[in-house]
């Protein structure tokens, strides 16, 4: 999994260009859950800053951490003044400074499970909020999805990232909510969904696929073959569902 986690640096510009950003509805959901002003936040695995900008542009001072120097360089191109960037993996962060909010945007599954929640709790103020959000980008038309699946099959059986704790996709509570419910460090675990449907051109959809870790693990020539074959079965434009699954929890008061 670590190889996949560190595969994004080579395509940092494409990641910034092709990955959907995050809507204000997500910010509103997190702030409503917090129930009080949030002045400082720590971001785990900030990537190119898609979520960083959402929170920083609404007045929160964000410390954005990211282990990949290329991704961090891309983030720095557009980081607001109230963003401080730190090159570090989650496991390298040391408790000391604490924050009103700690969050991860499509990045928590890359962290190691050992002591994940005790580390997270140590980075939060008492009763501080943890948020994790993300979700698959899927083709909305089942026929187009099947055509792409068949085209991809010689190269990849699946391009999904499996649930880190094996939770089935049809379970009501998804990961990391499952782990948070078992953790002695967090309470008031909630799951919500921000519905989102987007339209993009076929080249942009293939551009999105070029930022997906499963494809990045393929040899370069095979990777390009996969993109070309998939491009050949797509209509000019595609509709995608890009729902954001949000998990929220509060650090247990000491």
PyMOL commands that set and color helices and strands:
alter all, ss='L'
color gray80, all
select helices_A, chain A and resi 2-5+9-18+24-34+50-56+69-78+90-92+108-110+116-122+142-152+177-182+202-209+213-216+220-233
alter helices_A, ss='H'
color red, helices_A
select strands_A, chain A and resi 40-44+61-65+83-86+99-105+124-134+138-139+186-194+197-201+237-241+244-251
alter strands_A, ss='S'
color yellow, strands_A
deselect
rebuild
show_as cartoon
